[in-house]
Amino acid sequence: MKQLRDRVDVSLADIATRVEAGERLSLEDGVRLYRTPHVHSLGALADAVRRRWHGDAAYYNVNRHINYTNFCVLRCKFCSFYRPYEKGAGNGAAGARLPIFGESEAPAKPDTYELSVDQMVARAREAHAAGATEVHIVGGLHPKLPFSYYIEMCAAIRDACPRIHIKAFTAIEIVHFTRISKPRLSIREVLEQLRAAGLGSLPGGGAEIFDDRVHDEAYKNKVGEQGWFDVHRTAHELGMFTNATMLYGHVERPEERIGHLIKLREHQDVSLRERAAHFNCCIPLSFVPEGSELASLPGPTGLDDLRTLAVSRLMLDNVPHIKAFWIMQSAKLAQVALRWGCDDMDGTVVYYDITKREGGSGNTHQELTVDRMQRLILEAGCVPVERDTLYRRVIRDEAGWRVEGEVGAVEAAVCSPV
């Protein structure tokens, strides 16, 4: 079999040699990879690293995304999800009633909403009944909901469905909770209380691009780099695993994308060396312009997506998993990305309100069935592996599901009845 450097263009031979030797790439290397016209060579490099990590395995999970509110005090230019909160807009934790997925003759989705704890639990029960091992919960920064709402949400979901993993709240939300808590709590105290209530891990949202120029131009009111890393550092110190993201394709430059990845890599170095947990996965998120203040921008092309996913795999040599989030990149491109450095497609999702590339304008029902995900993975020449949130293999049989190594399956009845 040819050595890696013999399978790429000569202009990238030196980088291929370093990749083959497992050496760390520099910022300059990353920028070269972004700008090379030899995109198939880039894909070959990233695919070689993916194979080194995971062989032919490609992961998916059975999950349900739940957005508890689209009210938000921020005004990020790239965001089409948020709605400003005006006096009298909401009804406390009860809010506007959203239809439960699958409900017949449900009312149309209102433009603004906030879900009650009972509604959140109802959605978690639906997810459990469909075989989900995870609920993924994020929302806007609501100016009126108290911190107790989020504690009650986690506790109620845990009590109703104790085996479902609760992955919830971006670093931006966690910092928001420190500000609305009375008396005011630290990041550590917020995480400790949420964890005691049932929170299992953190998603990686809110990172965007770690660069002052980009921050000031596109999301100047949002918590910046230091706050984001403070949350994830504290979570890792507490033994909570988290993910990381990068929102690309808006006002940033390739150099700023690479700088962002290097900062994630440096944080991971310290977490792996000194902390009880670390980043499990990085999810590069493709900017969707429609409906945002940056709608005049073209957004990333499919080729931009593949470049970014491949470069992320090559630069993040200490992060186990790179996800092609099919909601953002589309199912078909995520399939191709399984040969461009990615080993994960996320999951069934079902409901997603933040962007609507796959579901079409206004459609929050965005779902891939397990059969379709497995088919996409097999067609890419990979082996589908169902995982839980922490990347443990899930085994299913007639009785239910269990994590590999556990004794006995988790029966559907473990989720308490209404």
N, C-alpha and C positions, 0 to 999 in steps of 0.2 A: 504493500500500500504506500502511496506517495506520502512524503512528509507534508505537513500543513503548508510550509512555505513554498512548496512546489505546486500547490493547488491554488495559489492566489497570484494576483498581478505582481510583477517585479517591484513596482513602486511601493508595495506594502510588505515586501519580503522581510524587512527588519522587524516590523511589528509582528508578523507571523512567527518569526523566530522567538520573540519574547513571549508571545501567547503560548507557543508550543512548550516553552520552558517554564510556564507558570509564573512569569515575571509580571510585576505591576506596570500598568501603562500610565503615562504622564498626561497632563493637560494637553500638551502639544500633540501627543499621539491621538488623543480623543478628537481634537479638532481636525486632524488629518483624516481620520476615519469618517467624520461627518461630511467632509468636502470631497472625498475621493469619488471619481466617476465610476469606479469599479465596484458597483454595488453587490455583484455576486461574490466577489472576493470578501467583502465585508460580511455577507451572510454566511460564507463558509467559515470565517474566523469565529463568529458568534455561535454557529452551530457546533463547532468543535468544543467550545467551552461548555455549552449546554450538555453535550454528550458526556463530557468529563464529570459534570456534576450528577447527571440523572440518567445516563444511558438513553434508552428509548422511551422512558416513562414521561407521560404528560398528564398533569393533574387537573381535576375539576372537583367541585363540591356541590352538594345539594343545599341551597341556602335561600334566604328570603331577605331582600333589602326593604327596609321600612324607613320612610322619611316622616318624622313626627310633626314638622311644621315647615312652611316655606316663608314665614315671617322672619326677617333678619334686619338687624340694625346696621349691617355693613352694606356697602354699595360697590362691590368689586366689579370692575368694568367687564371682566370676562364671563360673568355669571348671568345666566338667563333664568335661574331658579328662584332667586330671592324675590320677596315682595315687601315693600315698606310697611311698617306697622303704624297705623294711624289710630287716634283715639276712638275707642269703641269698635275697633276692627275685630277683636277676638272675644271669646267668652271664657277666658281663663283656660284651665286645662281641658275643659270640655270641647271648646272650639267648634269649628264646622265639621259636620259629620262626613267622613269619607266612606264610600261604599267598600265593603269587604270584598276582596277579589272573588269572583265566581257568583256573587249574589245576583239574583234575577231582579229585573226592574229597578236596579239601583239608580239613584239620582246622579246626574252628571257631576263630575268633579268641579268644585268651586275654584275660583281663581286663587283664593287664599284659604289656608286651613291650619288647624292645630289639632292633633289627636289627643284624646283623653287617655289616661292609663288603661282604662278598660278596653278602648279600641286597640291600643298597642298589644295588649294581651290577646285579644281576639285574633289579631294578625299572626302573633307568635303561635297560637294554637293551630291556625290554618297551616302554617309552615310545618309544624311538627306532624300534623296529619298527612302532609304530602311527603314526609320522610326527611325533612330538612335537619341537618345537624348544626346549623348556624343561623342566627338572625344578625343582620348587619344594619345598624341603626345610626343615622346621622340626620342633622337638620340645621335650619338657620339659627342664628343667635336671637332668640325670642326675648324681647325686652321686659316681658311681664311674668313669664313662667318662673316660679321659684326653684331653687336648687332641690328642694324636697320633691318636686315633680320627677326629676331624673332618678333620684334614689328610689322613689316609689315605683317608677317604671321598671327599673332593673329587678327590684325585689319581687314585684308582681309577676314578671315573666319567669323569673327563676322558680317561684313557687308553683306557677301553673305548669311549666315545662322544664323541670330541673336538669334534664340532660342536654337541652339546647345550649350551645355556646353563645354567649352574648358578646359580639364584637361591636363596639359602639363608641361614638364621640371622637371627633378629630381633636387634635391638639388645640385648635382654635376654640372649639366648644369647651374644652377643659379649662382654658384660661378664662373664658366667659363665666364659667361656674365659680371660679375663685372670686370674681368681681360681684356676683349677685348673691353669694352666700352671706348669711347673717348669723353670727359674726363672720367676718371675712376669713376665708380659709386659704391655706397655701396650696400649691399644686399637689404636693404630697398628701395633704389631708383630704383634698377632693378625691384623688385616686384611691386612697385607702377606704374612704366611705363608699365610693361606687363599687369597689372590689368586694367589700363586705356585703353589699346588696346584691351582688351577682355578676358584675362586669367581669368578663374573662380576658379580653385583650382590646387593643386600640387599632383602628384602621390608620392609614397613613395620610389621609386627606389634609388639605390646608397648607401643604408645603409650597406649592406653586413653583417659583424659581427663587432660590436663595441668592438674591442680588438686590442691592439698594436701588439701583436705577429702575429695574423692572418693578420692584415693590412700589416705588413712588409713582410710577406711571399707571399701573394697572390695578393695584389694590392697596392704596396707601393707608386706608383705615384699618387694615387687618393686622393681626399679630404677625410680627416678622420672624426672621430666622432664629433669633435668640429665644423667643418665646416657644417656638415650635420645638426646638431642640431641648429646652428645659423640660417640657412635658415628656418627651420620649426618653430623655436621660433618667428622669425620675421613675418612669414606668419600668425601665430596664433595671434600675436599682432595686425596685420592689419585686422583681421577678415576673413582670408582665411583658409578654411578647407583643410586638407591634409591627406594623408595616410602614413603608415609606412611599411617597409619591413624587412625581414631577409633572406639572402641567406645562405642556410645551405646544408651540405653534401659534403664539400670539405676538407679543412685542419683544421677546427675548432673542438673543443671538446664539449661534452654536457655542461660542466660548462660555456663555453664561449657563447653558445647559451642562456643559462639561464641569464647570465650577460647582454647580449644584450636586452633581453625582460624586465629585471628589469630597465634598463636605459630608455627604451621607456615608461615604466609605471611611472617612476619618472617624466619624462617630461610631461606626460599627467596629472599627479596630479596638476602640476603648471598651465598648460594651462586651465584646468577645473576651477581652483580656481581664476586665475588672468587674463586670456587672453580672447579675443573675440571669438576665435575659437580653435579647437583642432583636434586630430586625429579622423577621422571617422572609420578607418578600419586598421587592420594589415594584410598583405599578406605575409605569409612565402613562400619563393620561393625555389623550389627544384633544386639544381645544376644539370645541364645537361653537362656531361664531353665532349661529342663528339665535336671535332673541336677546343677545347681549349688547352692551354698549360698544363692543368691538366687532359688530356684525359686518362692518365694511371690510374687515380683513378676510383673506381667502381661507385661512385655517390650513392645517397641514395636509399634504397630499398622502396618498397611500404609500408612496415611496418615502416621504418624510417619516411616516409612522414606522416603516421597517428599519430605516436608518437609526431612528432613536431607540427602538427596542434592541436592535443589535448592539449599538454602542453602549447602552445601559448594561447589557450582559458582559461586555468586555471590560468596562470600567469598574463595575461593582464586583470585584473578584472575591469579596468576602460576604456577599449576600447570597443565600442559597437559591432563592427563587426569583425569577423575573416573570411578571404576569402580562399577558396581552389581554386586557380587559375588553371583552368582545362588545360590551355596551359602547365603549368609546371608539374602538377601531373597526367595528363591525365583525360579525362572526366569520365571514370569509377571510378577511385580512388576518384576524387572530389565528385562523387555521394555518395560513402561510407563515405566520410568525413563529409557529412551532418549529420551523426549520431556520429561523433567524434569531435563535438565542433564547426564546421563551419556552418555559416548561409548564405554564399554567394558563388557563382560560377563565378563571373565576368559576362561577356556578350558574345555577338556574335563574337566579336573580328575581324573576317574576314581576316585581314592581320597582320602577325606577323613575324618579321625577326630576333628577338634576339635569340630565341631558336626554335628548330624544332622537339620537341619530338612527338607531335601529328600529324604534317603534313608530317613527313618523311624528309629525307635528301634533302635539297635544296628547299623545298616547303614552300613558304611564305603564301600561301592561307591556313589559319587555321581558320575554322569557325564552330560554332555550331548554328544551326537554333533555333529560338524561340521555335518551336514545340519540338525539341529534348531536349532543356534545361528543358522545362516544364515537358516532359516525365521523364527525369532523376530525377527531383525533386519529382515528384509524386511517382515514383517507390521507392524512399527512404523513403516514408511515410510522406513527408512534403508538405506544401502548397506553390506553386510558387507565388511569388510576384514580379512584375516588378517594378524597382526603377529607379530614376534618379541618378546622380552622388552623390547627397547629401542625398541619402537614403529616399527621399520622394516617395510615391507611385505614379506610373504612371497609368493613366486611358486612355484607347483607345476606340474610337467609330468610326462611319462612317466618321466623319469629320476630325479625326486626333488623337492627343494625348494631354493630359494636366496633370499637377501635381495635385494630390488630394487637394482639397480646392480652386483651381483656377476656375474661371468662364470661360467657353467656351473652346473648343478644339483648338489645334494648327494645322492649316491646312497645307497641304503639300506645298501650294503655298507661304508660308511665306519665304521659301528659294528663294533668288532672282535668276532669270534665268541667264544662261550664256550670 
